[in-house]
Amino acid sequence: MRLRFIFADQDFTATLEDNPSAHDLVSMLPLDLTIDDYSTNEKIAYLPRKLTEKGSGRFGSEAVGDLCYYAPWGNLAIFHGPYRWSRGLIRLGRLDHGPAPLLLRGEHPLRVETL
């Protein structure tokens, strides 16, 4: 399954993993959220409710462009810089064409929908 993200003049897609948390996210779509910068390597957007954590656990091969869910805070985390897995982080998928759209700084309305 693929998702489409739209904010400001950015329009990009991600391909989802086949896991319970990603399926739970799809069940909530479409969504209108707010995306904002967090730290120096990611953008975040808070979901209207928490996703299931069923089947989650440590994962490897962390990469720029990963779409994740941070369970303790209930937010999406989309990485435009290097990062390391931390407890509570669940990979939902990966951006299809790299992190360039995430380099636009600031807070913006975000639309998330299925393709």
C-alpha positions as CSV (number, residue, x, y, z in Angstrom):
1,M,0.0,0.0,0.0
2,R,1.2,3.5,-0.8
3,L,0.3,6.8,0.9
4,R,0.4,10.4,-0.4
5,F,1.5,13.3,1.8
6,I,0.8,16.9,0.9
7,F,1.9,20.0,2.8
8,A,2.9,23.5,1.6
9,D,4.0,22.9,-2.0
10,Q,5.3,19.4,-1.2
11,D,3.6,16.3,-2.6
12,F,5.3,12.9,-2.0
13,T,4.5,9.3,-1.5
14,A,5.6,6.4,0.8
15,T,5.3,2.6,0.5
16,L,4.1,1.0,3.7
17,E,5.4,-2.1,5.5
18,D,3.0,-5.0,6.0
19,N,2.6,-4.7,9.8
20,P,-0.3,-4.1,12.2
21,S,0.7,-0.5,12.9
22,A,0.8,0.4,9.2
23,H,-2.6,-1.2,8.7
24,D,-4.0,0.7,11.6
25,L,-2.8,4.0,10.1
26,V,-4.5,3.2,6.8
27,S,-7.8,2.5,8.7
28,M,-7.7,6.2,9.8
29,L,-7.2,7.8,6.4
30,P,-7.7,10.3,5.0
31,L,-6.2,12.6,7.7
32,D,-5.6,16.3,8.1
33,L,-2.8,16.8,10.5
34,T,-0.1,19.4,11.3
35,I,3.5,18.6,10.4
36,D,6.4,20.3,12.2
37,D,10.2,20.1,12.7
38,Y,11.5,18.0,15.5
39,S,15.2,18.1,16.3
40,T,17.5,18.3,13.3
41,N,16.6,15.1,11.5
42,E,12.8,14.6,11.4
43,K,9.4,16.0,10.9
44,I,6.5,14.9,13.2
45,A,2.7,14.9,13.0
46,Y,0.4,13.9,15.9
47,L,-2.3,11.4,15.1
48,P,-5.9,11.7,16.4
49,R,-5.4,8.4,18.3
50,K,-2.6,6.0,19.1
51,L,-1.9,3.1,16.7
52,T,-1.6,-0.5,17.7
53,E,1.8,-1.6,18.8
54,K,1.0,-5.3,18.1
55,G,4.0,-7.0,16.4
56,S,6.4,-4.1,17.1
57,G,9.9,-4.5,18.2
58,R,13.5,-3.6,17.4
59,F,14.3,-3.1,13.7
60,G,17.5,-2.5,11.8
61,S,18.6,-0.8,8.6
62,E,17.4,2.6,9.8
63,A,17.6,5.0,6.9
64,V,16.9,8.5,5.8
65,G,13.4,8.5,4.4
66,D,11.9,6.1,7.0
67,L,8.3,6.7,8.0
68,C,7.8,5.7,11.6
69,Y,5.4,5.8,14.5
70,Y,6.6,6.9,17.9
71,A,4.2,5.0,20.3
72,P,4.9,6.9,23.5
73,W,3.8,10.2,22.0
74,G,1.4,8.9,19.4
75,N,3.0,10.7,16.4
76,L,4.3,10.0,13.0
77,A,8.1,10.6,12.6
78,I,9.5,11.0,9.1
79,F,13.3,11.1,9.0
80,H,15.2,13.4,6.7
81,G,18.5,12.8,8.5
82,P,20.3,9.8,10.0
83,Y,18.7,8.3,13.2
84,R,19.0,5.2,15.4
85,W,16.1,3.0,16.5
86,S,14.8,3.8,20.0
87,R,12.3,2.0,22.2
88,G,8.8,2.8,21.1
89,L,9.7,3.5,17.4
90,I,7.9,1.4,14.8
91,R,8.7,1.6,11.1
92,L,5.6,2.0,9.0
93,G,7.3,2.4,5.6
94,R,9.7,4.4,3.5
95,L,9.5,7.5,1.3
96,D,9.5,6.5,-2.3
97,H,11.7,9.3,-3.7
98,G,13.9,10.4,-0.8
99,P,13.6,13.0,1.9
100,A,13.9,16.3,-0.1
101,P,10.3,17.4,0.6
102,L,10.9,17.2,4.3
103,L,13.7,19.9,4.2
104,L,11.1,22.7,4.0
105,R,11.2,24.0,7.6
106,G,8.3,25.1,9.7
107,E,4.8,24.1,10.8
108,H,2.3,23.3,8.0
109,P,-1.1,21.7,7.5
110,L,-0.6,18.1,6.3
111,R,-2.9,15.9,4.3
112,V,-2.3,12.1,4.4
113,E,-4.3,9.8,2.1
114,T,-4.1,6.5,0.2
115,L,-3.1,6.3,-3.4
